[in-house]
Amino acid sequence: MNKRIVLFFGDQQVILHTIGVATAVTGWAMKGGPGNAAEPTGRKKLTGKVTVAAGPDFYRSAFKVDKVAGHTNIWRVDPKGMGHGSIWVNGHNLGRYPEKIAVAGLYIPECWLNIRNNQFVIYDEDGRLPMTVRVIAEPTPGRIIQTLSAQTQ
């Protein structure tokens, strides 16, 4: 069954033609990565004996962030050695890798980090193992937090 829908955008007429009857997809919800990030079961620890995954797979690991008074590092996940996929940190999607441009890694906003344990999940479409993935703290491009007083001229 074909339908013709006429809409007006400003003073212009827009005609939409639909073909057939489609079922609406509803109830979408965003989850913090695959499954329950706090669930300890369902994933095996990788060992050096495994060299190739059977196909696309999810990997989970953890890291700690040490805060230094008066200094904030720029944190990144470097997906070195990975194929194509996505990375989540503490349930927040950092995006896809590899980037179209050369970058040092995927930036992790400081507000998404915990002082103690932080979890990250990697989904690699090519089945590559995350044996060389690193979480990098960049103190050099970091920001020194200090209070500046207003100067009068």
C-alpha positions as CSV (number, residue, x, y, z in Angstrom):
1,M,0.0,0.0,0.0
2,N,1.6,3.3,-1.1
3,K,0.9,6.5,0.8
4,R,1.5,10.1,-0.2
5,I,2.1,12.6,2.6
6,V,2.2,16.3,1.9
7,L,4.0,18.6,4.4
8,F,4.8,22.2,4.3
9,F,8.2,23.6,5.3
10,G,7.9,27.3,5.5
11,D,6.2,28.3,2.2
12,Q,7.4,25.2,0.3
13,Q,5.5,22.0,-0.2
14,V,7.3,18.7,0.6
15,I,5.8,15.5,-0.7
16,L,6.8,12.2,0.9
17,H,6.0,8.9,-0.8
18,T,6.1,5.8,1.3
19,I,6.1,2.2,0.0
20,G,4.3,-0.5,1.8
21,V,3.4,-0.7,5.5
22,A,6.4,-0.7,7.8
23,T,6.5,-1.6,11.5
24,A,7.7,1.3,13.6
25,V,10.8,0.5,15.7
26,T,10.3,1.9,19.1
27,G,11.7,1.6,22.6
28,W,15.3,2.4,21.8
29,A,17.6,2.9,24.8
30,M,21.3,3.7,25.1
31,K,23.3,1.3,27.2
32,G,26.8,1.8,28.5
33,G,28.5,-0.6,26.2
34,P,27.8,-4.3,25.7
35,G,26.0,-6.0,28.5
36,N,26.4,-5.1,32.2
37,A,29.8,-3.5,32.6
38,A,29.9,-4.4,36.3
39,E,29.2,-8.1,35.7
40,P,32.4,-10.1,36.3
41,T,31.3,-13.3,34.5
42,G,31.0,-13.9,30.8
43,R,34.5,-12.8,29.8
44,K,37.7,-14.8,30.0
45,K,41.1,-13.3,30.9
46,L,43.4,-13.2,27.8
47,T,46.7,-15.0,28.1
48,G,49.8,-14.9,25.8
49,K,48.8,-18.3,24.4
50,V,45.9,-16.9,22.4
51,T,47.1,-15.1,19.3
52,V,44.0,-14.7,17.1
53,A,40.3,-14.3,18.0
54,A,37.7,-16.4,16.1
55,G,36.0,-13.2,14.8
56,P,34.5,-9.9,16.1
57,D,34.7,-9.9,19.9
58,F,34.3,-7.7,23.0
59,Y,37.2,-7.3,25.5
60,R,37.1,-5.7,29.0
61,S,39.9,-4.4,31.2
62,A,40.4,-1.9,34.0
63,F,42.8,0.9,34.9
64,K,43.4,3.3,37.7
65,V,43.8,7.1,37.5
66,D,46.1,8.8,40.0
67,K,45.2,12.5,40.6
68,V,48.1,14.9,41.1
69,A,47.3,18.1,43.0
70,G,47.3,21.1,40.8
71,H,47.7,19.2,37.5
72,T,45.3,17.4,35.2
73,N,46.5,15.0,32.6
74,I,44.9,14.4,29.3
75,W,43.9,10.8,29.2
76,R,43.6,8.7,26.0
77,V,43.1,5.1,24.9
78,D,45.6,4.2,22.2
79,P,44.1,1.3,20.2
80,K,47.5,0.2,18.9
81,G,47.4,-3.1,17.1
82,M,43.6,-3.1,16.8
83,G,41.6,-3.3,13.5
84,H,38.2,-1.5,13.5
85,G,35.8,-1.1,16.3
86,S,34.6,1.0,19.3
87,I,35.7,1.7,22.8
88,W,33.7,2.5,26.0
89,V,35.1,3.9,29.2
90,N,32.9,3.5,32.3
91,G,29.9,2.9,30.1
92,H,30.6,6.0,27.9
93,N,31.3,5.5,24.2
94,L,34.5,7.2,23.2
95,G,33.9,6.5,19.5
96,R,35.3,4.4,16.7
97,Y,38.8,3.6,15.8
98,P,40.9,4.0,13.7
99,E,40.3,7.7,13.2
100,K,40.4,9.1,9.7
101,I,43.2,11.5,10.8
102,A,46.3,10.6,12.7
103,V,45.7,11.1,16.4
104,A,47.4,9.8,19.5
105,G,44.3,7.9,20.6
106,L,40.7,8.4,21.7
107,Y,40.3,11.2,24.2
108,I,38.7,10.3,27.6
109,P,36.9,13.3,29.2
110,E,38.1,13.7,32.8
111,C,34.5,13.9,34.0
112,W,34.0,10.2,32.9
113,L,36.9,8.9,35.0
114,N,36.8,7.6,38.5
115,I,39.6,8.1,40.9
116,R,40.0,4.4,41.6
117,N,38.8,1.8,39.2
118,N,37.9,2.5,35.6
119,Q,36.6,-0.1,33.2
120,F,37.0,0.0,29.5
121,V,35.4,-2.3,26.9
122,I,36.7,-2.7,23.4
123,Y,34.7,-4.2,20.5
124,D,37.0,-5.2,17.6
125,E,35.3,-6.1,14.3
126,D,38.4,-7.6,12.8
127,G,39.0,-10.1,15.7
128,R,42.4,-8.6,16.7
129,L,43.5,-9.0,20.3
130,P,44.0,-6.0,22.6
131,M,47.5,-7.1,23.8
132,T,49.1,-3.7,22.9
133,V,46.3,-1.3,23.7
134,R,47.4,1.3,26.2
135,V,45.8,4.0,28.4
136,I,48.0,7.0,28.2
137,A,48.3,10.0,30.6
138,E,49.8,13.0,28.7
139,P,51.3,15.3,31.3
140,T,53.0,17.5,28.7
141,P,49.9,18.7,26.8
142,G,48.0,18.6,30.1
143,R,46.7,21.7,31.8
144,I,48.2,23.2,35.0
145,I,45.3,24.3,37.2
146,Q,46.1,27.6,38.9
147,T,44.2,30.7,40.1
148,L,45.1,33.8,38.2
149,S,44.4,37.2,39.6
150,A,42.9,40.0,37.4
151,Q,45.4,42.6,36.6
152,T,44.5,46.3,36.1
153,Q,46.2,48.3,33.4
